[in-house]
Amino acid sequence: MNPMRLLLTTAFFLVCVFLFAQHTDHAPKANVSPLSFNPVLSQMLSDSLLTDYKMDVTVMTVAPGGIDTVSHRHDCELFGYVLEGSVEIALVTKTPKLYKTGEMFYEKRNILHTVTKNNSPAKPARVLLMFLIKNGRAGYTPEYQKPK
């Protein structure tokens, strides 16, 4: 197994240990973003080939029926693992792809992300997001900046 795959696999399983102890109130609230984020881990990597890289891990919850259409980019590699429910993710093509519990997706560095959606009207979706990011790079940048 190559060192990068071993590192990512190990980080994923360590994060899972922390997640099972967490409980979140998933009740929707008025005038609140359909997405919420719960940081889990931020860890610099020790491999000399990955100098200045860190793993940031967070759990994203998508409210029941929630949809986010803010086009954005991540200046990093992003891996997502669906913990509960299902989510539709649309990238450059704007054609959404459905990911269910136990499935994983990957977003290349700086690819345009256009839609995140939870089709369930009753259950939230939870996704473990793992960002492999170099220090100094932006983890999130909206594609279209709000006018000043």
C-alpha positions as CSV (number, residue, x, y, z in Angstrom):
1,M,0.0,0.0,0.0
2,N,1.5,3.4,-0.9
3,P,2.3,5.8,2.0
4,M,-0.4,8.4,1.1
5,R,-3.2,5.8,0.9
6,L,-2.0,4.3,4.3
7,L,-1.9,7.8,5.8
8,L,-5.4,8.7,4.6
9,T,-6.9,5.3,5.7
10,T,-5.4,5.6,9.1
11,A,-6.6,9.2,9.6
12,F,-10.1,8.2,8.5
13,F,-10.4,5.3,11.0
14,L,-9.0,7.5,13.8
15,V,-11.6,10.2,13.1
16,C,-14.4,7.6,13.1
17,V,-13.5,6.7,16.7
18,F,-14.2,10.3,17.7
19,L,-17.4,10.6,15.7
20,F,-19.3,7.8,17.5
21,A,-19.2,9.7,20.7
22,Q,-20.8,12.9,19.2
23,H,-24.5,13.7,19.3
24,T,-26.0,16.7,17.5
25,D,-29.4,18.3,17.6
26,H,-30.6,18.0,14.0
27,A,-33.8,20.0,14.4
28,P,-34.2,22.6,11.6
29,K,-34.2,26.2,12.7
30,A,-35.7,29.2,10.8
31,N,-33.4,31.5,8.8
32,V,-30.4,29.2,9.3
33,S,-28.1,27.8,6.6
34,P,-29.1,24.2,5.5
35,L,-25.5,23.2,6.2
36,S,-23.8,23.1,9.6
37,F,-20.2,22.1,10.4
38,N,-18.7,20.5,13.4
39,P,-14.9,20.4,13.4
40,V,-13.4,17.1,14.5
41,L,-9.7,17.2,14.0
42,S,-6.9,19.5,12.6
43,Q,-3.6,17.7,12.4
44,M,-0.3,18.6,10.7
45,L,1.1,15.6,8.8
46,S,4.4,14.1,9.8
47,D,5.6,12.5,6.6
48,S,8.5,14.5,5.1
49,L,6.9,14.2,1.7
50,L,3.9,16.1,3.0
51,T,5.7,19.0,4.7
52,D,3.3,21.9,5.4
53,Y,0.2,19.8,4.8
54,K,-2.5,19.1,7.4
55,M,-5.6,17.1,7.6
56,D,-8.7,19.0,8.6
57,V,-11.7,16.9,9.4
58,T,-15.3,18.1,10.0
59,V,-18.8,16.7,10.0
60,M,-21.2,18.5,7.7
61,T,-24.9,18.1,8.5
62,V,-27.4,18.9,5.7
63,A,-30.8,19.7,7.2
64,P,-33.8,17.7,6.0
65,G,-34.7,19.0,2.5
66,G,-31.7,21.3,2.7
67,I,-30.1,22.5,-0.5
68,D,-27.0,24.7,-0.8
69,T,-26.3,26.3,-4.2
70,V,-23.4,28.6,-3.3
71,S,-20.8,27.8,-6.0
72,H,-17.4,27.5,-4.4
73,R,-13.9,25.9,-4.5
74,H,-11.6,24.3,-2.1
75,D,-7.8,24.9,-2.6
76,C,-7.1,21.4,-1.3
77,E,-8.0,17.7,-1.9
78,L,-11.4,16.9,-0.3
79,F,-12.7,13.4,0.6
80,G,-16.3,13.0,1.8
81,Y,-17.8,9.9,3.5
82,V,-21.5,9.7,4.0
83,L,-22.2,8.8,7.7
84,E,-26.0,9.0,7.6
85,G,-28.6,9.6,5.0
86,S,-27.8,10.6,1.4
87,V,-26.6,13.7,-0.3
88,E,-26.5,14.9,-3.9
89,I,-23.3,16.6,-4.9
90,A,-22.9,18.5,-8.2
91,L,-19.5,19.7,-9.4
92,V,-18.5,21.4,-12.7
93,T,-21.2,19.7,-14.8
94,K,-24.0,20.7,-12.4
95,T,-25.4,17.2,-12.8
96,P,-25.8,15.9,-9.3
97,K,-24.6,12.5,-8.2
98,L,-26.2,10.7,-5.3
99,Y,-24.1,9.3,-2.4
100,K,-25.6,7.1,0.2
101,T,-24.6,6.0,3.7
102,G,-21.2,4.2,3.5
103,E,-20.3,5.8,0.1
104,M,-17.4,8.1,-0.4
105,F,-16.7,10.9,-2.9
106,Y,-13.6,12.9,-3.9
107,E,-13.3,16.5,-5.1
108,K,-10.1,17.5,-6.9
109,R,-8.3,20.7,-5.8
110,N,-10.1,23.8,-7.0
111,I,-12.9,22.0,-8.8
112,L,-16.1,24.1,-8.9
113,H,-18.7,22.7,-6.4
114,T,-22.2,23.9,-7.3
115,V,-24.8,22.0,-5.3
116,T,-25.1,20.1,-2.0
117,K,-28.6,18.6,-1.4
118,N,-30.5,16.4,1.0
119,N,-33.6,15.0,-0.6
120,S,-35.0,13.5,2.6
121,P,-37.8,15.7,4.0
122,A,-37.5,14.1,7.5
123,K,-33.9,13.1,8.1
124,P,-30.7,15.0,8.2
125,A,-27.7,13.8,6.2
126,R,-24.2,13.7,7.8
127,V,-21.0,13.7,5.9
128,L,-17.5,13.3,7.2
129,L,-15.3,15.8,5.2
130,M,-11.6,15.3,5.1
131,F,-9.5,18.1,3.7
132,L,-5.8,17.5,2.8
133,I,-4.6,21.1,2.7
134,K,-1.3,22.9,2.4
135,N,-0.7,25.7,4.9
136,G,-1.6,29.1,3.4
137,R,-4.2,27.8,1.0
138,A,-7.8,28.7,1.3
139,G,-10.1,25.9,2.4
140,Y,-13.2,27.5,1.0
141,T,-13.7,30.3,-1.6
142,P,-17.1,31.3,-2.9
143,E,-17.0,31.5,-6.7
144,Y,-19.0,34.7,-6.9
145,Q,-18.1,37.2,-4.3
146,K,-20.9,39.2,-2.7
147,P,-21.1,42.8,-4.0
148,K,-19.7,45.4,-1.5
